[in-house]
Amino acid sequence: MTTETLKPRAKRLRAAVAKMFNVVVTHSQSLELVAKEENYPNWDAACASYRRSQPSAARVPVVNSLKVAIIGDQKPSVASIFGREGAVSLELSRLLGMSDSRGSLVLIAGTTGQGKTTTANAMMDELASGFDSPHEGGKLSRRLKLIDEVRNEADAFQAVALAMAGMKVVAIIHAAEGRGLDRLRIYLQRHGAGEQLLDRLIADGQVMVIHQELAWADPAMQQRFLQQRRHEAEAVLRTVLRYDSEIVSCLPKPREGMSVDVGPRYF
């Protein structure tokens, strides 16, 4: 229901009332009557309400695709990832600034092994270090929320609901380039709630999507990183399955120099 659908109703009502009661009804009077039918005090209130209920057409979220350069053992920071005075850094400062009482959602998307978690942690660390005092930090940090990965419908709803409630939310989602927001929306649709909250956040300019991809200056460093990730994944899997000898026996043995805490039973 919109004001554009109410106007034809007002036109029909105007003609019907004029014919039935043999009185002259102006166009503005018919609009007021329709507004009262919809339980609004007047036509202006109805228009204002319908404008608020249709936010998705107002704005689109800020979407950034970027390649993060990996240089030596440089410690990741917001400045090294996004550039100190870059457009992304400035937009992040606006969205995550505690002076704004509104909540916001920063969605970090990307495929496996592209540094999404590292970027999210760098953002949260920088936000936490910016508080002037421990007291202020304790108070304001309650408005910060990191969702380390949006894996399902409940995670997606939590992200938008907390942002709508005034929290500054940084959420990670696994998605191909350009699909991060789409995947979040699909989760919300499956959940049956939250999609309108997302649209309201977008309409208020409080959503930002970052698709991240790592750019390796040294291919050898990339291989070491990927190997380390495989080792970590194997270690986790071995730890989880260490009491099932049949499953664990199918896994490759730890590589030389790899330290794995898998418990005493099988290794």
SULNORTA-V29056 format. One record per backbone hydrogen bond with DSSP energy under -1.0 kcal/mol. CO is the residue of the C=O (numbers start at 0). NH is the residue of the N-H. E is the energy in kcal/mol with one decimal. If there is no record, write none. Layout:
# SULNORTA-V29056
CO & NH & E
CO & NH & E
This chain:
# SULNORTA-V29056
1 & 5 & -1.3
2 & 6 & -1.6
5 & 9 & -2.3
6 & 10 & -2.0
7 & 11 & -2.3
8 & 12 & -2.7
9 & 13 & -2.4
10 & 14 & -1.8
11 & 15 & -2.3
12 & 16 & -2.7
13 & 17 & -2.1
14 & 18 & -2.1
15 & 19 & -2.7
16 & 20 & -2.5
25 & 29 & -2.0
26 & 30 & -1.9
27 & 31 & -2.0
28 & 32 & -2.1
29 & 33 & -2.1
30 & 34 & -2.2
31 & 35 & -2.0
32 & 36 & -1.9
33 & 37 & -1.4
34 & 39 & -2.4
35 & 38 & -1.7
41 & 45 & -1.6
42 & 46 & -2.4
43 & 47 & -2.3
44 & 48 & -2.2
45 & 49 & -2.4
46 & 50 & -2.0
47 & 51 & -1.7
48 & 52 & -1.6
54 & 57 & -2.1
61 & 208 & -3.3
63 & 210 & -3.4
65 & 212 & -1.6
67 & 214 & -3.0
69 & 216 & -1.3
70 & 73 & -2.0
76 & 80 & -2.3
77 & 81 & -2.8
78 & 82 & -1.9
85 & 89 & -2.1
86 & 90 & -2.2
87 & 91 & -2.6
88 & 92 & -2.3
89 & 93 & -1.8
90 & 94 & -2.7
91 & 95 & -2.8
96 & 99 & -1.2
103 & 168 & -2.7
104 & 207 & -2.3
105 & 170 & -2.7
106 & 209 & -3.3
107 & 172 & -2.5
108 & 211 & -2.9
109 & 174 & -1.6
110 & 113 & -1.0
114 & 118 & -2.3
115 & 119 & -2.5
116 & 120 & -2.7
117 & 121 & -2.2
118 & 122 & -2.2
119 & 123 & -2.3
120 & 124 & -2.7
121 & 125 & -2.1
122 & 126 & -2.1
123 & 127 & -2.5
124 & 128 & -2.1
132 & 136 & -3.2
133 & 137 & -2.9
134 & 138 & -1.9
135 & 139 & -3.1
136 & 140 & -2.6
139 & 142 & -2.3
140 & 143 & -1.7
142 & 167 & -3.9
144 & 169 & -2.7
146 & 171 & -2.1
148 & 150 & -1.1
151 & 155 & -2.0
152 & 156 & -2.3
153 & 157 & -2.4
154 & 158 & -2.1
155 & 159 & -1.8
156 & 160 & -2.7
157 & 161 & -2.4
158 & 162 & -1.7
159 & 163 & -2.3
160 & 164 & -1.4
161 & 166 & -2.4
162 & 165 & -1.4
166 & 103 & -2.0
167 & 144 & -2.2
168 & 105 & -2.9
169 & 146 & -2.6
170 & 107 & -3.2
171 & 149 & -3.2
172 & 109 & -1.1
175 & 178 & -2.3
178 & 182 & -2.6
179 & 183 & -1.9
180 & 184 & -2.5
181 & 185 & -2.3
182 & 186 & -2.2
183 & 187 & -2.0
184 & 188 & -2.4
185 & 189 & -2.4
186 & 190 & -2.0
187 & 191 & -1.5
187 & 192 & -1.1
193 & 197 & -2.2
194 & 198 & -2.2
195 & 199 & -2.1
196 & 200 & -2.2
197 & 201 & -2.4
198 & 202 & -2.6
199 & 203 & -1.8
200 & 205 & -2.9
201 & 204 & -1.7
205 & 104 & -2.6
206 & 61 & -1.6
207 & 106 & -3.1
208 & 63 & -3.0
209 & 108 & -3.4
210 & 65 & -2.6
212 & 67 & -2.5
214 & 69 & -2.5
217 & 221 & -1.7
218 & 222 & -2.1
219 & 223 & -2.1
220 & 224 & -2.4
221 & 225 & -2.7
222 & 226 & -2.5
223 & 227 & -2.4
224 & 228 & -2.3
225 & 229 & -2.1
226 & 230 & -2.5
227 & 231 & -2.6
228 & 232 & -2.4
229 & 233 & -2.6
230 & 234 & -2.6
231 & 235 & -2.4
232 & 236 & -2.4
233 & 237 & -2.8
234 & 238 & -2.2
235 & 239 & -2.4
236 & 240 & -2.2
240 & 243 & -2.2
243 & 247 & -2.4
244 & 248 & -2.0
246 & 249 & -1.3
247 & 250 & -1.5
254 & 257 & -2.1
259 & 261 & -1.1
